[in-house]
Amino acid sequence: MHVSRRIGATVALVTAAAGLVTAASPALAAPRGPQPVTTWLKPVRAGVPTWIDIAWRTDRPVCDAQVQVRGEHVRIQYPGNRRTANFLKGSVLTPRRAEITRVRVTPDNGPGGTAKLWATMSYNDCGLRAPTQMRTVTLTLPVVRTTPPGGHGGPGGPGAGHPGGPTGPGAPGHNPPPQQGGGAHPGGSQPGSPGGHQQGDHGHGGPGQGGGHH
């Protein structure tokens, strides 16, 4: 009789212990504190500065939150040229609603794809003299190629040469009309009258006139 009671008590203790472990497991597995709503960010173009939003949520109050972001081949800038980013509505995050952190990213020019970002939040639990805690999460930034293939070094357009110009055919030449009754046009090829000689005149080489005998 005593043996049966001892066995029953042992089974009850083991069952209760197993129940406690099972009940505690989900709580231990669930992340606590600030977390991004999604780790995938909106697509941006390579080489183009673009403002993006990182959404955060939490299961407990978070105070004095500041976020720093670093990127893989991505330049990061913060609003107001500060060195960190806050939420759009302050530095407090509560379980009741999500908050947004905004940063400007400029991915390097390249073939596109995805870039990795690491966002580190410093915060505390809103308690008196609560210690500062740190949490780093990895985010994925889709990058779209800005210049399509063939954008640089593609075939040139048609030339805009003009007749007679250095890039176009020359205009046809022309000769001026021949002069009437005069000599040939200097350098020309049109026939003209012999310069300085009239038909029938012997010129300077003709026979001389007779002497003074009549």
WOCORKA-V913625 format. One record per pair of residues at least 12 apart in sequence whose ideal C-beta (glycine too) atoms are under 8 Angstrom apart, sorted by the first residue. I is the first residue (numbers start at 1). GAP is how many residues later the second one is. D is the distance in whole Angstrom. If there is no record, write none. Layout:
# WOCORKA-V913625
i: [I;I]
gap: [GAP;GAP]
d: [D;D]
This chain:
# WOCORKA-V913625
i: [30;31;32;32;33;33;33;33;33;33;33;34;34;34;34;34;34;34;34;34;35;35;35;35;36;36;36;36;36;36;36;37;37;37;37;38;39;39;39;39;40;40;40;41;41;41;41;41;41;42;43;43;43;44;44;44;44;44;44;45;45;45;45;45;46;46;46;46;46;46;46;46;46;47;47;47;47;47;48;48;49;49;49;49;49;50;50;50;51;51;51;52;52;52;52;52;53;53;53;54;54;54;54;54;54;54;54;55;55;55;56;56;56;56;56;56;56;57;57;57;58;58;58;59;60;60;61;61;61;61;61;61;62;62;62;62;62;62;62;63;63;63;63;63;63;63;64;64;64;64;64;65;65;65;65;65;65;65;65;66;66;66;66;66;66;66;67;67;67;67;67;67;67;67;68;68;68;68;68;68;69;69;69;69;69;69;70;70;71;71;71;71;71;71;71;72;72;72;73;73;73;73;74;74;74;74;74;74;74;75;75;75;76;76;76;76;77;77;77;77;78;78;79;79;85;85;85;86;87;87;87;88;88;88;92;93;101;105;105;107;107;109;109;110;110;111;112;112;112;113;113;114;114;114;114;115;115;115;116;116;116;116;117;117;117;117;118;118;118;118;119;119;119;120;120;120;121;121;121;121;122;123;175;175;175;176;178;178;178;179;181;183;183]
gap: [29;28;27;28;25;26;27;29;90;100;102;22;23;24;28;31;59;87;89;101;21;22;23;102;18;19;20;21;83;101;103;18;19;20;61;17;98;99;100;101;99;100;102;13;76;98;99;100;101;100;99;100;101;61;63;97;98;99;100;62;98;99;100;101;61;62;63;64;66;97;98;99;100;59;60;61;62;99;58;98;26;28;55;56;57;54;55;56;51;52;53;50;51;52;53;89;47;48;49;13;15;46;47;48;49;65;85;43;44;45;31;37;42;43;44;45;65;36;38;41;35;36;37;36;35;65;31;32;33;34;64;65;30;31;32;61;62;63;64;28;29;60;61;62;63;67;27;58;59;60;68;21;22;26;27;28;56;57;58;18;19;20;25;55;56;57;17;18;19;34;36;52;53;54;15;16;17;51;52;54;16;34;48;49;50;51;47;48;34;36;44;45;46;47;70;43;44;45;34;35;37;42;31;32;33;34;41;43;67;30;31;32;27;28;29;41;26;27;28;29;25;26;23;24;16;17;18;15;12;13;14;12;13;14;34;30;18;12;36;34;36;37;38;33;35;34;31;32;33;29;30;26;27;28;29;25;26;28;22;23;24;25;21;22;23;24;18;19;20;21;17;18;20;14;15;16;13;14;15;16;12;12;13;14;15;12;12;13;14;13;12;12;13]
d: [8;8;6;7;6;7;7;7;8;7;6;5;7;5;5;7;6;5;6;6;7;6;7;7;6;7;6;8;7;5;7;4;7;5;6;7;7;7;5;6;8;5;7;7;7;6;7;5;7;8;4;7;5;6;6;7;7;6;7;8;7;5;8;5;5;7;5;6;6;5;7;6;5;7;7;7;4;5;7;6;8;7;6;7;5;7;6;7;6;7;5;7;6;8;6;7;5;7;5;7;8;7;4;8;7;6;7;5;7;6;7;6;6;5;8;7;8;8;8;5;5;7;6;6;7;7;7;7;5;7;7;5;7;4;8;5;8;7;7;7;5;7;5;7;4;8;5;8;6;6;8;7;6;5;7;6;6;7;4;4;7;6;7;7;5;8;6;5;7;5;8;6;7;5;7;5;8;7;5;8;7;5;6;7;5;8;7;5;7;8;6;7;5;8;7;5;4;7;6;4;7;6;5;7;5;7;5;7;7;7;4;8;6;7;6;8;7;4;8;8;6;8;6;8;5;6;5;7;4;6;6;5;8;6;8;8;8;8;6;7;5;7;8;7;7;6;5;5;4;8;6;5;6;6;6;8;5;5;6;7;7;7;7;4;8;5;6;7;6;7;7;5;6;6;7;4;7;5;8;8;5;7;6;7;7;8;4;7;6;7;6;4;8]
